[in-house]
Amino acid sequence: MAHLDIRQLQAGYGDKTILHDINLQVQKGEMIALLGPSGCGKTTLLNAICGFVPTQSGEVHIAGHEITLLPAERRNITMVFQSYALWPHMSVAQNISYGLKVRKIPKAQAHKRVLDLLSIINLEGFENEKVTNLSGGQRQRVALARALAVEPDVLVLDEPLSNLDAKVRLSVRHELKALQKKLGFTSLIVTHDQEEALVMADRVAVLNQGRIEQLGTPEDIYQQPQTPFVADFMGADNCIIYQASTPSVQLNLANAAATQKLALYFRSSAAELRTVSDRTEAGLTISGVIEQSAFLGQQYRHTLRSGDQILQADSRQCWPIASSVSLHVPPHALHVFDLATHETPPSFQSNSRG
């Protein structure tokens, strides 16, 4: 039985429905990342689970008990906010123990809990420090400790790392994942950062317009996107609309029907630039002209024009502007969708890797 079980949930604000038939089962000790663009319903889903937004229909269960109609304060779900929401006039210990004080936990027991958490988050000796004197990464840890102090059934995190500098974010996200594995808390984390979701989550739910478009392991979401939206959002930002009559595009796949109209998605990192040749090779081959190049550090990102299509391809070599080139993508790096159904044709499913 799932620890957190969301069934056919619909929720929104006033008469406006934001979430549509959300079904999500989270196992005890599992971290699920809610991933998607701004406005897709990620934070609304967290707010509905916490009881901050009333549900229009559907059910929410925790450990076999329905909590759909319970007020927020009786759900034993805590949230770590994007802004941390720490009390600036309080010390670190006072912030962490706030929920324990509200629940009237004895002072000695609360103090021990605070010290234990400070040790876990590597902030021993900071209990009397004002939170305004802490770095962003330290504040994030205090906010996490405050949420964990009351031993919630579910911990939800709303883009908790977005206010941190890039270097600090890399460190803190690994700390957070290690802490989640150590303590075994069940959690949902909202992010719009694909890499963050892949690194931290046991499974990823990609949301689009209030619906879960795909749910799976990080490997499944990245390597086997089930819809064009997921493919594009997960970095396969090149798209070719293929028809057999397009002269500059050659698709050499054994299971490609000549009459099919296909949308072919691939990552710029999977594309190889070559000099133009007549050789036929398995996969996708596109002829075009280099229009622009940008230095990214270890490689160059080239902008290629092929007819009306603009594509991106990475290469360690800087190809001159106006060079005529051939772009090749191997079969395993192509994500193929039928343009009419937006689904991967069964005959192509073995190719959808990479």
GUMILUM-353031 format. One line per 4 residues: their letters; for each residue x, y, z of C-alpha. Coordinates in Angstrom, 2 decimals. Each point is the difference from the previous one (the first is absolute). Layout:
# residues N
A> X/Y/Z ~ ...;
This chain:
# residues 354
MAHL> 0.00/0.00/0.00 ~ 1.28/3.45/-0.95 ~ 0.87/2.33/2.88 ~ -1.42/3.02/-1.86;
DIRQ> -2.83/-0.88/-2.36 ~ -1.56/2.72/-2.18 ~ -3.04/-1.13/-1.94 ~ -1.67/1.88/-2.87;
LQAG> 0.75/3.34/1.63 ~ -1.42/3.18/-1.46 ~ 0.78/3.34/1.61 ~ 0.26/3.68/-0.83;
YGDK> -0.80/3.51/1.07 ~ -3.63/1.11/0.03 ~ -1.68/-1.21/-3.18 ~ 3.31/-0.59/-1.77;
TILH> 1.19/-3.61/-0.05 ~ 3.80/-0.32/-0.04 ~ 0.49/-3.72/0.68 ~ -1.80/-2.65/-2.03;
DINL> -0.39/-3.62/1.18 ~ 3.36/-0.28/1.77 ~ 0.85/-3.57/0.99 ~ 3.24/-0.47/1.89;
QVQK> 1.18/-2.66/2.43 ~ 3.11/0.70/2.09 ~ 1.64/-2.78/1.99 ~ 1.30/0.52/3.54;
GEMI> 3.52/1.46/-0.11 ~ -0.28/0.94/-3.68 ~ 0.80/3.40/-1.50 ~ -2.12/1.06/-2.98;
ALLG> 0.97/3.05/-2.05 ~ -2.83/2.02/-1.55 ~ 1.54/1.43/-3.14 ~ -1.43/2.36/-2.57;
PSGC> -0.09/3.57/-1.31 ~ -1.43/2.95/1.90 ~ -3.77/-0.17/0.24 ~ -0.30/-3.76/-0.51;
GKTT> -1.51/-0.60/3.47 ~ 2.99/-1.22/2.03 ~ -0.41/2.37/2.96 ~ -3.80/-0.29/-0.14;
LLNA> 0.38/-3.75/0.46 ~ 2.18/0.54/3.08 ~ -2.51/2.52/1.40 ~ -2.89/-2.41/-0.59;
ICGF> 1.84/-2.82/1.80 ~ 0.80/2.31/2.92 ~ -3.59/1.24/0.23 ~ 0.74/3.58/-1.05;
VPTQ> -2.17/-0.38/-3.12 ~ -3.38/-1.78/0.21 ~ -0.48/-3.00/-2.26 ~ -2.85/0.05/-2.49;
SGEV> -0.12/-3.79/-0.23 ~ 2.17/-3.03/0.68 ~ 1.69/-1.32/3.13 ~ 3.30/0.25/1.87;
HIAG> 1.07/-2.84/2.32 ~ 3.02/-0.27/2.30 ~ 0.89/-3.38/1.53 ~ -3.46/-1.29/-0.87;
HEIT> -1.88/2.92/1.59 ~ -1.93/2.48/-2.12 ~ 0.96/3.63/0.71 ~ -1.79/1.69/-2.92;
LLPA> -2.27/2.13/2.19 ~ 2.29/0.46/3.00 ~ 1.23/3.53/0.74 ~ 3.68/0.67/-0.74;
ERRN> 1.05/-0.04/3.67 ~ -1.28/-3.56/0.46 ~ 1.73/-1.59/-3.01 ~ 3.52/-0.37/1.46;
ITMV> 1.50/1.20/-3.28 ~ 2.70/2.65/0.11 ~ 1.26/2.23/-2.78 ~ 3.40/1.55/-0.70;
FQSY> -0.69/3.20/-1.89 ~ 2.02/1.56/-2.80 ~ 0.69/3.03/2.21 ~ 0.71/-2.25/3.07;
ALWP> -2.52/2.12/2.03 ~ 2.24/0.08/3.08 ~ -0.74/2.36/2.89 ~ 2.71/2.70/-0.30;
HMSV> -0.21/1.07/3.67 ~ 0.51/-3.57/1.26 ~ 3.14/-2.04/0.47 ~ 0.69/-3.20/-1.91;
AQNI> -1.19/-2.13/2.92 ~ -3.17/2.06/0.44 ~ -0.85/-0.37/-3.68 ~ 0.54/-3.76/0.01;
SYGL> -1.97/-0.50/3.22 ~ -2.94/2.20/-1.01 ~ -2.23/-2.88/-1.11 ~ 0.91/-1.99/3.10;
KVRK> -1.02/2.95/2.18 ~ -3.34/0.27/-1.79 ~ -0.57/-3.70/0.63 ~ 0.92/0.50/3.68;
IPKA> 2.90/-2.44/-0.03 ~ 1.87/0.15/3.36 ~ 2.97/2.39/-0.11 ~ 2.64/-2.59/0.80;
QAHK> -1.29/-2.33/-2.70 ~ -0.21/2.87/-2.50 ~ 3.53/1.16/0.82 ~ 1.40/-3.50/-0.59;
RVLD> -1.86/-0.20/-3.30 ~ 1.48/3.34/-1.10 ~ 3.55/-1.05/0.90 ~ -0.44/-3.31/-1.82;
LLSI> -1.18/1.79/-3.13 ~ 2.81/2.55/0.16 ~ 2.43/-2.90/0.02 ~ -1.72/-1.64/-2.94;
INLE> 0.07/3.19/-2.13 ~ 3.61/0.80/1.02 ~ -0.82/3.18/1.91 ~ 1.16/-1.00/3.47;
GFEN> 0.72/3.05/2.16 ~ -2.32/2.26/-2.01 ~ -3.04/-0.34/2.29 ~ 0.30/3.56/1.39;
EKVT> 0.88/1.63/-3.33 ~ -2.51/2.36/-1.60 ~ -1.19/-1.38/-3.33 ~ 0.71/3.38/-1.60;
NLSG> 3.72/-0.68/0.55 ~ -0.07/-3.26/-1.96 ~ 0.83/-0.66/-3.64 ~ -2.70/-1.07/-2.45;
GQRQ> 1.04/-3.63/0.21 ~ -0.04/0.07/3.80 ~ -3.46/1.61/0.05 ~ -1.27/-2.71/-2.31;
RVAL> 1.26/-2.65/2.43 ~ -1.69/1.74/2.93 ~ -3.29/0.11/-1.93 ~ 0.35/-3.71/-0.71;
ARAL> 0.79/-0.79/3.64 ~ -3.04/2.01/1.14 ~ -2.22/-1.99/-2.35 ~ 1.46/-3.33/1.18;
AVEP> -0.16/0.87/3.70 ~ -3.66/-0.95/0.29 ~ 0.58/-3.35/-1.77 ~ -2.50/0.56/-2.83;
DVLV> -1.69/-2.83/-1.89 ~ 0.93/1.77/-3.24 ~ 2.49/2.79/-0.67 ~ -0.65/2.26/-2.99;
LDEP> 2.58/2.40/-1.40 ~ -0.95/2.84/-2.34 ~ 3.10/0.81/-2.09 ~ 2.13/0.04/3.16;
LSNL> 3.31/0.54/-1.82 ~ -0.99/2.69/-2.51 ~ 1.25/2.90/2.14 ~ 3.49/-1.47/0.35;
DAKV> 3.03/0.81/-2.13 ~ 0.79/-2.64/-2.63 ~ 3.04/-1.42/1.82 ~ -1.79/-0.15/3.36;
RLSV> -3.05/-1.57/-1.63 ~ 2.08/-2.91/-1.31 ~ 1.34/-0.70/3.49 ~ -3.29/0.40/1.85;
RHEL> -2.02/-2.21/-2.32 ~ 2.39/-2.90/0.61 ~ -0.17/0.69/3.75 ~ -3.79/0.00/-0.13;
KALQ> -0.15/-3.28/-1.90 ~ 2.48/-1.63/2.41 ~ -2.09/1.24/2.94 ~ -3.19/-1.36/-1.54;
KKLG> 1.59/-3.43/-0.43 ~ 1.43/0.09/3.54 ~ -3.22/1.01/1.76 ~ -2.38/-1.73/-2.42;
FTSL> -2.60/2.77/-0.15 ~ -2.64/-0.04/-2.73 ~ 0.17/3.12/-2.13 ~ -1.23/1.89/-3.03;
IVTH> 2.27/2.66/-1.47 ~ -1.07/2.59/-2.56 ~ 2.57/1.16/-2.51 ~ 0.24/1.29/-3.55;
DQEE> 3.66/-1.04/-0.20 ~ 0.30/-3.27/-1.93 ~ 3.45/-0.87/1.33 ~ -1.10/0.64/3.58;
ALVM> -2.95/-2.38/-0.41 ~ 2.14/-2.71/-1.60 ~ 2.67/0.20/2.72 ~ -2.27/0.12/3.04;
ADRV> -3.14/-1.99/-0.76 ~ -0.77/-3.71/0.14 ~ -2.72/0.68/-2.56 ~ -0.99/3.05/-2.03;
AVLN> -3.50/1.20/-0.88 ~ -0.03/2.38/-2.97 ~ -3.01/2.32/0.12 ~ -1.53/1.86/-2.92;
QGRI> -3.12/2.17/0.20 ~ -1.12/-1.52/3.28 ~ 0.47/-3.63/-0.97 ~ 2.74/-2.54/0.61;
EQLG> 1.38/-0.57/-3.49 ~ 2.45/-2.72/1.05 ~ 1.12/-1.66/3.23 ~ 3.10/-2.15/0.23;
TPED> 3.56/-0.39/1.16 ~ 2.46/2.74/-0.97 ~ 1.47/-2.38/-2.61 ~ -3.43/-0.72/-1.52;
IYQQ> -0.98/3.66/-0.15 ~ 3.29/1.00/-1.62 ~ 0.52/-2.92/-2.36 ~ -3.57/-1.01/-0.84;
PQTP> -2.26/3.08/-0.11 ~ -3.54/-1.10/-0.83 ~ -1.22/3.27/-1.52 ~ 1.47/2.85/-2.08;
FVAD> -0.42/2.35/2.97 ~ 2.08/-2.21/2.30 ~ 2.65/-0.51/-2.68 ~ 0.33/3.76/-0.56;
FMGA> -0.09/0.88/3.70 ~ 2.65/-2.58/0.83 ~ 2.48/1.52/-2.41 ~ -0.81/-1.50/-3.40;
DNCI> -0.44/3.53/-1.28 ~ 0.50/-0.76/-3.70 ~ -3.11/-1.02/-1.91 ~ -0.25/-1.01/-3.65;
IYQA> -3.37/-0.58/-1.63 ~ 0.83/-2.83/-2.35 ~ -1.66/-0.96/-3.27 ~ 1.58/-2.25/-2.58;
STPS> -0.19/2.81/-2.56 ~ 2.35/2.34/1.93 ~ 3.20/-0.01/-2.12 ~ 2.43/1.31/2.67;
VQLN> -1.09/-2.58/2.59 ~ 0.77/-3.71/-0.19 ~ -1.50/-2.38/2.52 ~ 1.54/-3.43/-0.19;
LANA> -1.86/-2.23/2.44 ~ -1.15/-3.48/-0.86 ~ -3.45/0.55/1.51 ~ -0.75/3.42/-1.54;
AATQ> -3.05/-0.09/-2.28 ~ 0.33/2.28/-3.00 ~ -3.52/1.38/0.49 ~ 0.41/0.94/3.66;
KLAL> 0.34/3.62/1.09 ~ 2.27/0.01/3.02 ~ 1.35/2.43/2.58 ~ 3.63/-0.84/0.74;
YFRS> 1.52/1.40/3.21 ~ 3.68/-0.13/0.95 ~ 2.51/1.75/2.26 ~ 2.67/2.31/-1.37;
SAAE> 2.59/-2.10/1.84 ~ -1.11/-3.09/-1.99 ~ 0.48/1.66/-3.40 ~ 3.29/-0.39/-1.86;
LRTV> 1.09/2.57/-2.61 ~ 1.86/-1.25/-3.07 ~ 1.00/1.15/-3.45 ~ -2.68/-0.67/-2.58;
SDRT> 0.20/-3.47/-1.55 ~ -2.23/-2.37/-1.94 ~ 0.37/-2.93/2.36 ~ -3.15/-1.47/1.51;
EAGL> 0.09/-0.80/3.70 ~ -2.53/-1.28/2.51 ~ -1.84/2.75/1.85 ~ -0.79/3.57/-0.98;
TISG> 2.14/2.02/-2.41 ~ -0.68/3.67/-0.75 ~ 1.88/2.28/-2.35 ~ 0.22/3.70/0.81;
VIEQ> 2.13/3.09/0.50 ~ 1.66/1.30/3.19 ~ -1.47/3.38/0.95 ~ 1.47/0.58/3.45;
SAFL> 2.31/-1.53/2.60 ~ 0.42/0.62/3.74 ~ 2.88/-1.13/2.23 ~ -1.27/-1.92/3.04;
GQQY> 3.32/-0.91/1.57 ~ 0.71/-3.58/-0.98 ~ -1.85/0.24/-3.31 ~ -1.76/2.26/-2.48;
RHTL> -3.73/0.16/-0.57 ~ -0.81/0.54/-3.65 ~ -3.21/1.32/-1.50 ~ -0.82/-1.77/-3.25;
RSGD> -2.59/1.00/-2.58 ~ -1.57/-2.70/-2.14 ~ -2.77/1.45/-2.15 ~ -2.43/1.61/2.45;
QILQ> 1.37/-1.99/2.94 ~ 2.42/1.41/2.59 ~ 1.94/-2.66/1.92 ~ 2.70/-0.12/2.68;
ADSR> 3.01/-2.32/0.02 ~ 2.99/-0.22/2.35 ~ 3.54/-0.63/-1.19 ~ 3.52/0.31/1.38;
QCWP> 0.94/1.45/-3.39 ~ -1.05/3.55/-0.86 ~ -1.51/-0.18/-3.46 ~ 0.31/3.22/-2.06;
IASS> -3.10/2.08/-0.63 ~ -1.67/-0.83/-3.36 ~ 1.54/-3.50/-0.05 ~ -2.11/-2.61/-1.75;
VSLH> -0.24/-2.94/2.37 ~ -1.76/-3.27/0.63 ~ -1.61/-0.56/3.42 ~ -0.36/-3.62/1.07;
VPPH> -1.94/-1.49/2.92 ~ 0.27/-3.78/0.71 ~ -3.23/-2.01/0.41 ~ 0.30/-0.46/3.78;
ALHV> 0.10/3.80/0.53 ~ -3.24/0.69/-1.89 ~ -3.36/0.43/1.72 ~ -2.62/-0.76/-2.64;
FDLA> -3.65/1.05/0.22 ~ -2.89/-0.35/-2.41 ~ -1.09/3.54/-0.82 ~ -3.68/-0.96/0.06;
THET> -0.08/-1.82/3.37 ~ 3.04/1.56/1.77 ~ 0.95/-3.52/1.04 ~ 3.00/-2.13/-0.84;
PPSF> -1.09/-2.56/-2.62 ~ 0.42/-3.54/1.37 ~ 2.48/-0.84/-2.76 ~ 2.29/2.82/1.22;
QSNS> -0.07/-0.66/3.74 ~ 3.22/-2.01/-0.10 ~ 1.75/3.05/-1.49 ~ -1.09/2.43/2.71;
RG> 3.14/-0.05/2.13 ~ 2.68/2.65/0.57;
